[in-house]
């Protein structure tokens, strides 16, 4: 930050360098050791009743992290407490993001909003429209405690653009993930083929690696293939939702071509969907698919499923006709307009800005499995050393330039559900591609117009 060089406890303590997972139904990897928690800073009086230090600023922070993710968040908050002992973050797990959204809506009505919360971009749009957030632009630009232009530019471009609504900074990026291509190194080497960098090459490699006698498909797609569909649609020159006009366009020819690309690969017998397995990490670990596209946060699932049976890694998503596109998604920190004092606002901003420090976002990424949200964090020595030991973790941040985030329109959640339903209809053969996408686009535009 500009004019304050306060003591920062280096986050290179005893937390093992684990890549963890964001899915609730996943098998958890070994829990990382963390610093002792100081989530409860209150002291007690002679009767054992809690007291609050009047010289300390207490801030309530609602989050959706569980298990190892919560341990990673605790490590981050503990480091902040060491650096800023006069500010205490009272972190409270409040369930899923949907649960938090429901609580926030109720709290807004009751006038009991917390100071801060962790939330996904699509839900933040509702808070912006409802006017329950404090815009952060003035804090970002504060001459004493804000970010310099270099620090502003240091935030990964796709993440920086994703926290701006109508020219105002409304959130700070925290946990971000993307899609990567998982591949079986041993199989590719056995068949003397390279990791495909284009969709055209992927078809050829998938054909070579498919072996019906061994019940193996060259390529795999998870049942929810909406993210791949959107990326391919953009690579074909199409669009998903126009954020300005709030009109969906994915049913046009580029979307049809994108869906047909995936289904042709499937119908040719070179690719399979997850089916009853729901996710493909286990199928991949059993050797039944040689490659598949999944979330970057699935790496611990894959490591657990493979269990040393073969060498594996990840790569950036393939391009089509030279066009690269990969969706980034995740969660941010927001500051609520809950009547807090100016002192509390600046204390909350101090915490939010702290998460953007290079060494902080780097350590958070290593502990949580998310991606560093700044360029300097991505290239910080502790993270580059981590990548030397964990090369499969490089792919997510190797495709920043190809990154996009989907439209943050009201109704975007409903559109996503509609698209998933209709893509499922295509996958199950209930509707042909043109019919399903026409239905999806018409339903989507009705939802966006409401």
FIVO-860687 format. One line per 10 residues: number of its first residue (from 1); their letters; for each residue x, y, z of C-alpha. Coordinates in steps of 0.05 Angstrom, whole numbers, plus 5000, padded with zeros to 4 digits. Example, Ala and Ser with C-alpha at 12.3 -4.5 7.8 and 13.67 -1.06 7.14 Angstrom:
2
1) AS) 5246,4910,5156 ~ 5273,4979,5143
END
This chain:
450
1) XXXXXXXXXX) 5000,5000,5000 ~ 5022,5072,4990 ~ 5042,5103,5056 ~ 5040,5046,5106 ~ 5094,4995,5115 ~ 5065,4956,5173 ~ 5094,4892,5198 ~ 5072,4832,5155 ~ 5081,4763,5181 ~ 5108,4723,5123
11) XXXXXXXXXX) 5060,4669,5104 ~ 5113,4617,5093 ~ 5104,4580,5158 ~ 5084,4509,5166 ~ 5024,4503,5120 ~ 5038,4446,5071 ~ 5032,4463,4999 ~ 4967,4428,4983 ~ 4920,4438,4926 ~ 4851,4432,4956
21) XXXXXXXXXX) 4781,4427,4927 ~ 4720,4471,4925 ~ 4667,4418,4915 ~ 4625,4399,4975 ~ 4618,4327,4955 ~ 4691,4315,4944 ~ 4737,4270,4983 ~ 4779,4316,5024 ~ 4855,4311,5020 ~ 4896,4310,5083
31) XXXXXXXXXX) 4882,4371,5126 ~ 4938,4422,5125 ~ 4970,4444,5189 ~ 4955,4517,5203 ~ 4975,4569,5253 ~ 4934,4569,5317 ~ 4868,4604,5304 ~ 4854,4671,5336 ~ 4783,4677,5309 ~ 4759,4691,5380
41) XXXXXXXXXX) 4798,4752,5404 ~ 4751,4769,5462 ~ 4775,4763,5534 ~ 4733,4745,5595 ~ 4718,4783,5659 ~ 4722,4754,5729 ~ 4655,4720,5720 ~ 4676,4688,5655 ~ 4633,4734,5613 ~ 4665,4756,5547
51) XXXXXXXXXX) 4690,4827,5541 ~ 4711,4867,5481 ~ 4774,4909,5477 ~ 4749,4979,5461 ~ 4814,4994,5426 ~ 4804,4938,5375 ~ 4759,4942,5314 ~ 4717,4880,5305 ~ 4690,4861,5236 ~ 4641,4806,5219
61) XXXXXXXXXX) 4657,4766,5157 ~ 4610,4713,5129 ~ 4641,4659,5086 ~ 4625,4592,5053 ~ 4691,4556,5065 ~ 4692,4487,5098 ~ 4745,4436,5116 ~ 4814,4450,5087 ~ 4787,4512,5052 ~ 4766,4540,5120
71) XXXXXXXXXX) 4835,4522,5147 ~ 4867,4561,5090 ~ 4821,4621,5105 ~ 4839,4617,5179 ~ 4913,4618,5161 ~ 4902,4681,5119 ~ 4862,4715,5174 ~ 4913,4696,5228 ~ 4968,4728,5187 ~ 4926,4791,5180
81) XXXXXXXXXX) 4916,4793,5256 ~ 4991,4789,5265 ~ 5001,4847,5217 ~ 4943,4889,5244 ~ 4930,4869,5316 ~ 4881,4928,5325 ~ 4833,4896,5274 ~ 4798,4830,5287 ~ 4760,4791,5234 ~ 4704,4750,5263
91) XXXXXXXXXX) 4698,4698,5209 ~ 4632,4659,5209 ~ 4615,4600,5165 ~ 4544,4611,5140 ~ 4534,4552,5093 ~ 4536,4551,5017 ~ 4537,4614,4975 ~ 4462,4604,4964 ~ 4453,4600,5039 ~ 4493,4663,5049
101) XXXXXXXXXX) 4453,4698,4995 ~ 4388,4680,5031 ~ 4416,4705,5098 ~ 4440,4769,5067 ~ 4372,4784,5036 ~ 4339,4772,5103 ~ 4392,4813,5140 ~ 4384,4871,5092 ~ 4310,4873,5107 ~ 4323,4868,5182
111) XXXXXXXXXX) 4380,4918,5183 ~ 4430,4867,5210 ~ 4479,4859,5153 ~ 4550,4838,5170 ~ 4609,4882,5151 ~ 4635,4836,5097 ~ 4619,4771,5062 ~ 4649,4723,5012 ~ 4603,4714,4952 ~ 4602,4693,4879
121) XXXXXXXXXX) 4598,4744,4824 ~ 4528,4726,4800 ~ 4499,4738,4869 ~ 4538,4803,4878 ~ 4499,4831,4818 ~ 4436,4828,4860 ~ 4469,4865,4918 ~ 4493,4919,4870 ~ 4423,4928,4842 ~ 4392,4928,4911
131) XXXXXXXXXX) 4441,4982,4934 ~ 4464,4944,4997 ~ 4538,4948,4982 ~ 4588,5004,4996 ~ 4624,5022,4931 ~ 4699,5011,4938 ~ 4725,5060,4886 ~ 4741,5114,4937 ~ 4778,5064,4980 ~ 4816,5036,4921
141) XXXXXXXXXX) 4837,5107,4904 ~ 4848,5133,4975 ~ 4912,5176,4974 ~ 4936,5146,5040 ~ 4911,5074,5042 ~ 4889,5058,4971 ~ 4925,5023,4915 ~ 4977,5055,4870 ~ 4965,5051,4796 ~ 5017,4996,4792
151) XXXXXXXXXX) 4981,4957,4847 ~ 4915,4967,4811 ~ 4945,4942,4746 ~ 4975,4883,4783 ~ 4906,4852,4794 ~ 4896,4800,4739 ~ 4859,4836,4684 ~ 4800,4787,4679 ~ 4791,4791,4755 ~ 4798,4867,4757
161) XXXXXXXXXX) 4745,4875,4704 ~ 4700,4826,4741 ~ 4696,4869,4804 ~ 4674,4933,4768 ~ 4600,4948,4758 ~ 4581,5011,4719 ~ 4650,5040,4730 ~ 4651,5027,4805 ~ 4694,4978,4842 ~ 4644,4937,4882
171) XXXXXXXXXX) 4684,4877,4907 ~ 4754,4849,4915 ~ 4773,4782,4881 ~ 4790,4725,4928 ~ 4780,4653,4906 ~ 4784,4642,4831 ~ 4786,4579,4789 ~ 4782,4558,4716 ~ 4779,4497,4671 ~ 4839,4456,4651
181) XXXXXXXXXX) 4853,4394,4608 ~ 4873,4335,4651 ~ 4914,4282,4615 ~ 4947,4215,4628 ~ 5021,4225,4614 ~ 5036,4150,4611 ~ 4983,4138,4558 ~ 5005,4196,4514 ~ 5077,4173,4518 ~ 5058,4101,4503
191) XXXXXXXXXX) 5022,4122,4440 ~ 5075,4174,4423 ~ 5026,4233,4418 ~ 5033,4304,4443 ~ 4985,4340,4489 ~ 4934,4372,4442 ~ 4935,4448,4439 ~ 4878,4455,4390 ~ 4809,4422,4386 ~ 4827,4394,4319
201) XXXXXXXXXX) 4888,4360,4349 ~ 4846,4336,4408 ~ 4800,4298,4361 ~ 4860,4262,4331 ~ 4891,4246,4398 ~ 4825,4223,4427 ~ 4816,4175,4369 ~ 4885,4146,4378 ~ 4877,4137,4453 ~ 4807,4106,4450
211) XXXXXXXXXX) 4809,4031,4461 ~ 4741,3995,4466 ~ 4775,3930,4488 ~ 4801,3966,4550 ~ 4736,4005,4559 ~ 4777,4069,4549 ~ 4755,4133,4516 ~ 4806,4183,4491 ~ 4766,4243,4518 ~ 4716,4258,4572
221) XXXXXXXXXX) 4666,4313,4588 ~ 4630,4322,4653 ~ 4554,4320,4653 ~ 4552,4395,4665 ~ 4588,4415,4602 ~ 4561,4486,4599 ~ 4628,4519,4612 ~ 4660,4481,4554 ~ 4600,4498,4510 ~ 4607,4573,4526
231) XXXXXXXXXX) 4683,4572,4514 ~ 4674,4536,4447 ~ 4618,4583,4427 ~ 4664,4643,4439 ~ 4720,4608,4401 ~ 4672,4599,4343 ~ 4660,4674,4343 ~ 4595,4674,4381 ~ 4570,4703,4446 ~ 4537,4679,4510
241) XXXXXXXXXX) 4499,4738,4541 ~ 4510,4811,4520 ~ 4519,4845,4587 ~ 4497,4913,4558 ~ 4434,4891,4523 ~ 4422,4832,4569 ~ 4404,4788,4511 ~ 4427,4715,4503 ~ 4459,4695,4437 ~ 4484,4625,4448
251) XXXXXXXXXX) 4429,4593,4405 ~ 4458,4624,4342 ~ 4502,4586,4293 ~ 4567,4591,4333 ~ 4532,4558,4392 ~ 4503,4504,4347 ~ 4572,4490,4318 ~ 4602,4487,4388 ~ 4551,4437,4413 ~ 4557,4396,4350
261) XXXXXXXXXX) 4633,4393,4359 ~ 4626,4360,4427 ~ 4569,4314,4407 ~ 4605,4291,4343 ~ 4664,4271,4385 ~ 4617,4233,4432 ~ 4577,4200,4377 ~ 4640,4178,4341 ~ 4657,4138,4404 ~ 4720,4177,4422
271) XXXXXXXXXX) 4691,4214,4481 ~ 4644,4199,4539 ~ 4605,4239,4590 ~ 4611,4226,4664 ~ 4541,4195,4666 ~ 4524,4163,4733 ~ 4594,4180,4758 ~ 4574,4254,4758 ~ 4648,4276,4757 ~ 4705,4247,4717
281) XXXXXXXXXX) 4762,4248,4767 ~ 4748,4177,4788 ~ 4737,4153,4717 ~ 4803,4185,4698 ~ 4838,4154,4757 ~ 4813,4085,4736 ~ 4841,4095,4666 ~ 4774,4096,4631 ~ 4787,4164,4600 ~ 4856,4188,4577
291) XXXXXXXXXX) 4838,4262,4578 ~ 4782,4305,4605 ~ 4764,4377,4620 ~ 4748,4395,4692 ~ 4756,4450,4744 ~ 4825,4469,4766 ~ 4801,4458,4838 ~ 4792,4383,4822 ~ 4866,4368,4825 ~ 4863,4337,4895
301) XXXXXXXXXX) 4806,4293,4870 ~ 4849,4270,4812 ~ 4910,4258,4855 ~ 4868,4217,4903 ~ 4835,4177,4847 ~ 4900,4163,4810 ~ 4935,4145,4875 ~ 5003,4138,4840 ~ 4978,4089,4787 ~ 5005,4133,4731
311) XXXXXXXXXX) 5034,4201,4717 ~ 4985,4257,4701 ~ 4985,4332,4691 ~ 4943,4389,4665 ~ 4945,4435,4605 ~ 4910,4499,4582 ~ 4846,4490,4543 ~ 4853,4477,4468 ~ 4843,4533,4418 ~ 4798,4533,4357
321) XXXXXXXXXX) 4820,4568,4293 ~ 4872,4604,4335 ~ 4820,4630,4384 ~ 4831,4617,4458 ~ 4777,4624,4511 ~ 4770,4596,4581 ~ 4720,4616,4635 ~ 4744,4641,4702 ~ 4696,4640,4760 ~ 4697,4641,4836
331) XXXXXXXXXX) 4683,4688,4894 ~ 4698,4759,4918 ~ 4696,4798,4983 ~ 4641,4851,4988 ~ 4631,4908,5038 ~ 4560,4921,5061 ~ 4527,4988,5072 ~ 4506,4970,5143 ~ 4515,5037,5176 ~ 4587,5022,5197
341) XXXXXXXXXX) 4632,5079,5218 ~ 4686,5108,5173 ~ 4737,5076,5218 ~ 4705,5008,5207 ~ 4702,5020,5132 ~ 4777,5033,5130 ~ 4791,4973,5174 ~ 4751,4929,5128 ~ 4787,4958,5068 ~ 4853,4943,5102
351) XXXXXXXXXX) 4834,4870,5105 ~ 4810,4869,5033 ~ 4873,4902,5008 ~ 4915,4855,5050 ~ 4889,4795,5010 ~ 4917,4827,4947 ~ 4989,4829,4972 ~ 5034,4785,4929 ~ 5057,4738,4984 ~ 4987,4734,5013
361) XXXXXXXXXX) 4950,4715,4949 ~ 5007,4667,4932 ~ 5003,4631,4999 ~ 4927,4631,4996 ~ 4930,4599,4927 ~ 4977,4544,4951 ~ 4936,4530,5013 ~ 4867,4533,4980 ~ 4876,4509,4909 ~ 4851,4573,4879
371) XXXXXXXXXX) 4892,4618,4833 ~ 4934,4679,4854 ~ 4893,4741,4837 ~ 4952,4786,4821 ~ 5009,4780,4771 ~ 5061,4791,4825 ~ 5029,4737,4867 ~ 5032,4689,4808 ~ 5106,4704,4800 ~ 5124,4708,4874
381) XXXXXXXXXX) 5182,4663,4892 ~ 5141,4621,4940 ~ 5091,4606,4885 ~ 5142,4593,4830 ~ 5179,4546,4877 ~ 5112,4512,4890 ~ 5102,4503,4815 ~ 5170,4469,4809 ~ 5144,4416,4857 ~ 5073,4416,4829
391) XXXXXXXXXX) 5078,4431,4754 ~ 5005,4410,4743 ~ 4985,4473,4781 ~ 5013,4519,4727 ~ 4959,4511,4674 ~ 4904,4553,4708 ~ 4947,4616,4710 ~ 4979,4602,4642 ~ 4914,4621,4608 ~ 4900,4689,4639
401) XXXXXXXXXX) 4902,4723,4571 ~ 4847,4676,4546 ~ 4803,4687,4607 ~ 4732,4711,4607 ~ 4677,4717,4659 ~ 4604,4707,4641 ~ 4555,4764,4641 ~ 4535,4790,4710 ~ 4463,4804,4691 ~ 4404,4795,4737
411) XXXXXXXXXX) 4375,4728,4719 ~ 4444,4700,4700 ~ 4436,4644,4751 ~ 4370,4624,4721 ~ 4400,4627,4651 ~ 4456,4581,4673 ~ 4406,4531,4700 ~ 4365,4534,4636 ~ 4427,4523,4593 ~ 4447,4464,4636
421) XXXXXXXXXX) 4378,4432,4628 ~ 4378,4439,4552 ~ 4450,4415,4544 ~ 4429,4356,4586 ~ 4372,4344,4537 ~ 4423,4344,4480 ~ 4468,4296,4518 ~ 4411,4248,4532 ~ 4385,4252,4461 ~ 4318,4282,4482
431) XXXXXXXXXX) 4324,4340,4433 ~ 4368,4354,4374 ~ 4420,4410,4381 ~ 4382,4464,4343 ~ 4317,4452,4380 ~ 4349,4449,4449 ~ 4390,4512,4439 ~ 4331,4550,4410 ~ 4290,4530,4471 ~ 4348,4550,4516
441) XXXXXXXXXX) 4357,4618,4485 ~ 4283,4634,4485 ~ 4276,4613,4558 ~ 4340,4651,4575 ~ 4316,4716,4544 ~ 4250,4710,4581 ~ 4289,4703,4646 ~ 4334,4762,4629 ~ 4274,4806,4612 ~ 4238,4794,4679
END
